Amino acid sequence: MKTTVLALSDLSCQHCVKSVQKTLDGISGVQSAEVSLDKAVVVGDVDPQVLINAIVEAGYQARLADNSAK
């Protein structure tokens, strides 16, 4: 099980946070996800690019954070 930290942008409210949370929770392999306005911490065996693509498709920006792989 790995932890991926994503830097998020374009989130401005709790509705945005909930939207990204729902998106990440719907991805197969995600065990847990904690989303705030500026980052998401995802635990699970999922390729980080899959997470980023899903967030972008939901209308927000995401990239690997500098301390992404733990």
C-alpha positions, 0 to 999 in steps of 0.5 A, a space after each residue: 500500500 502506498 501513499 500519494 500526495 497530490 497538490 491541488 489547485 482551482 478548489 475554492 470551497 467545500 463543494 470543490 473538496 467534496 467533488 474531488 473526494 467523491 472522484 477519488 473514492 470512486 477509483 478502484 484501488 483507493 483505500 482512503 483519501 483525505 482532501 483539502 483545498 490545496 492537497 489530497 493524500 491518497 492511500 492505495 495501490 493506484 498509479 498517481 497519473 490515474 488519480 491526476 487524470 480523474 481530478 482533471 476530468 472533474 474540472 480541477 488541477 492536480 500534480 504530484 506534490 514534492 513529497 509525493 511518495 512515502 
